[in-house]
Amino acid sequence: LVVGDSFVFGWGVRAEESWPERLEQGLAGVEVANLGEPGASPFQYANLVDRTVPLLKPDVVVVGISESNDLDQSTPQETPTVFRSFLRRPLVYLLPNLSDMLYQRRHPSEYKPLHPVWVQQAGFVLSTVTPEEMAHFGRLAPDVQDYYRKGLINPSELAEVLRQPGHVHSFNVQDPAVQGQIGIMAHQLERIRKRCEAYGAQLLVVGIPAAVCVNRPAFEGQRKAGFQLSDQLLAFDGYDQAAAQAAAAARVPFVSAQREFRAQQDTAGLYFSLDNHLAPAGDKLLAQVVQPQVEVLLKR
């Protein structure tokens, strides 16, 4: 059982190209249920585990931590931002229950595409911006503006570009505010651990690297998309350290993929160029990192 957000779901790739599906392909005789939910946070991961582990009784639960997104969403309110909530609304309709969630991964062509919804949401974002924010949008490359307007890029990314273009930045992991976020993430991982222990499931947390911290083509793509990024980010370890600290505090095994992705820092195609999600090659690499760890857990 794999839970997480859109980086687990496999946003932008075919179902069989997502890293949980590739994990299933590499584990002979093992069925992997991909319960990734776009826009979700550690709070939702824990809620999903509470509901599904008693039903599915998996041998292993893997939590995919989207290192930058999940740290940002680990707030005292433990709720998604307004634009992430807006993004998730259609998914409540598309994925009303567990059986539909699993079925959609196997039969994606039978489900309503999100593209028309993204066009609507992009229009909503642009209709609510300030003059300064619209000026920033006007400075983007014409093709990028067109992609946003046509719903070809996640509208929550558009909202972040216009309202918090510098929100992805380096920080001191020991800063009290960051430690508070780590503590909140750890609390959700502890909830997951206790649920897994109650039903005899092994647990593993996987750190999914922030694109701008491990891959230069993705870094440049995010700059083109409108984010204000420091060159120091490509050598920044803070997001990975924060995820590792949260897992350690919750007493959960953690595997980092940062080293393997940094080894291919100049390789294009691991992430989508204007979107920080994993491309098929990135999903494949992540599955290669995770598979040996899952094999060990399955032998226990």
N, C-alpha and C positions, 0 to 999 in steps of 0.2 A: 504494500500500500504506500503510495507516494502522495504527499500533500504539499501544497505551496501555492504560489500565485501564478501569473502568466508565464513565468520562466519555467515552471513545472508543466503547466498546461501545454506549452508548445506553441506560443503565439507566433503566427506567421509561417509555421511549417506544417507539413502534412502530419497526421496523427502518428504514422509509423516512424517519423523522423524525430519526434520529441525524445529527450533523453530517457524518460521512464520506459517508453516503448523500445528504445534501443537496448535498455537494460534487460527487458524481457527477452529480446532476441538473443542476448548473450548468455542468459541464464537458462540452461537446458531444463525443460520441464517445470519452470517456475512462471506462474501468472502474476503479472504486475498490474495493479489497478491505478491508473493515473487520475487522481482527484484534484489536480491543480485547478484553481479558480482565479481567473483574471481579476485583479483589483483587491484580492484578499490580503490580509495581514496576519501576523502571528496570533492575534486574538481569534481570528476566524479559523486558523489552522487548528487551534486547540478545540474550538467548538466542533469542527468537522470530525476530528479524531474522537471526541466524546460520543458522537452519533454513530460513526461508522465502524469503529473497532469492535464494539459488541456484536454488530451484525455480521461483519466479514471475518472476524477472528484471524487476522493475518499473522504470519510467522514473524514478519519484519515490517516495521513502519519507518519510512524515510521522510524526513522533513527537509524540503529544499528552501533554504534561507536566501532570498534575494538580498544580497548584503547591503546595498545602499537603500533600496526601497523599504525593507523591513525594519532597518534601524530608524529611518525617518518616521515610519508609522507606529513605532513603539512610543506612544505618548500616554500621559496619565488618563486621557479619555478612552484610549484603546479603541478608537473608531477611525475609519478612513476619512480622509479629507473630503470636502464637499464635491470636488471634481472626481475623486475616485468613487464616491458614492454614486454620483451621476453616471459614471461609466458602468457600474455594476448593476444598475437597475434593469437593463434589458436581460442580463444574465439570470436574474431571478425568474424571468419568464422563460428563458431558454433552458435553464437547468433547474427545474422545480424540485427534483428529488434525486436520490442517489442513482436509481436505475437509469434515469435520463442522462445523468452526468456520465455514467459509464458508456451508455449507448452512443452518445454523441461522439466520443472518441473513436468508435468503430465505424460510425455511419455519418460522417460530418456533412455529406452532401444533402441529407434530409432535413437539416436544420436551417433556420432563417439566418442569412449572413448579417454581420454587424455593420457592413459598409454603409448602408443608408442611415443607420443610427449615428455612426461617426460623422457623417455629413451634417446631420442635425445638431449634434453636440458641438462640432467645430463652429457652426454658425452661432450657436448660443454663446460660446466663449468669446467670439469676436464681437458680438453685440453688447457685451458687458465690460469691455476693456476701457481703460482711461485713454485720453489722447496720447500720453507718453508711451503707454503700452502699445497702442496702434502704430506709433512712430517706430518703435522697435520692430514690430511685425513688418513694417514697410521697408526696413533695412535688410531683411532676409533676402536671399537669392530668389528670383522670380519662380524658379521651379519648386523651391521649398514652400513658398507661399501657396502655390497651386496644389501641392500635395496635401497641405493642411486643409485647404478649402474643400478639396474633393474627398476628404475623409480617408486618405491613404496613409496617414500617420495618426497614431493614438491621440485623441483630443485632450486627454489628461496631460500629455507631453506639451501640447500647445499652451495649455493653461499655465504649466510650470515655466515654459520659455518666456511667456509674457509677464508673469507675476513674480516668479522667483528664478530668474535666469542663472543666478549664481548659487543656487541652493546645494549643488554638488561641489563640495570643497574639502580640503584637508582640515583636520581638527586634532586636538589632543585627546586621545582615548581616555586619559585620566581626568579630563574635565568633569566636574560634578554633574553637569547637565547630561553629558554623554553617558556617564556611569548610571544616571537615572534611567536613560533609555535602555541601556544594556540590562539593567535590573528588571525592567518591564518585559523585555524579550525573554529573559531567563525565567520569569514567572510563568509565561505561557508554555515554554519548553518543559518546565517542571510539571505543569498540568498534563502535558502530553505524556511525559515519562510515567506519571502515576497511573494514567489510564492504560498505558501499554503494560505496565507491570501487573495490573489487575487482571489482564487477559492473557498474560504469558507471551507478549510480543516483544521481540528485540527492537531497539530503537537506534537510529542513526540520523545525525543532523549533517546536511551537506551545505557548505558555503558556496553559493553561486556568485562568481566574481563580478563586481561592477565593471562594465565594459570600459569605462574611461580610466580605470586603474590598471588595466592589464593589456589593452590592445590599441595600438596607435591609429590604425584606420578607423576604428569605432570612435576613438577620441576626436579625431578630425571631423567625422560625420556628425557627432553631437555638437561640435562647434558650428558647423554649417547649419544645423537644425535650429540654432539660436541660443544655445547655452553658453554662458561665460565661464570658461574653464581655465585653470592654471596648469601650466606644463608640469608642475610638481605632482599632479594627480597620478601620472603614469608610474610613479615610484611610491605611491602612497599605500600603506598597509593597514590604515586605520579601520576601514570597513571590515576587512577580514579578521583583524584582531578583535573587534567588537563582537562579531558573530562567535568567534572561538571562546571569548570570555563568557558570553551568555550561555553557551552550551556547557562550559565547565562549571559555572555556577549552578546550573540545573542538573549537573552530574549525568550528562549525556555525551556519548562519543561524538566527535566532530571530525569531519574530513574537509580539508581545504583543497580547492582546485586552483588556487592562485598561482602556484609555482608552474604548473603544467601550462596554464594559459600565458603566463609571462614568458615562458620559453618560446612562444610563438607570437611575441608582441607585435611584430611587424607583418604578420600574416593577415591578409584581407579575407573576409568571408566567414570569420568565426562569429561575428555579430552583423546584424543588418546595418547598412551604412547610415541611415537617418533615424534609426530606432535602436535602442540599446538592448534589444532582445537577442537571444541566441539564434544564429542561423543554423542550418542543418549541420555544418561542419563543427560548430560550437557545441551543439547537442551531442554529437558523436564523441567529441573529446571529453565532455563532462561524463558521459556514460562510461567511458574507458577508465576514468578516475574512480568512479563510484563502484563499479562492478566488483573489484577484488574485495572491497570492504563489506559489501553485501554477502558475497560468497562466504566470508568468514562467519558472519552472523548466522547464516543459514545452517552452518555446521554445528552450532552450539545446541 
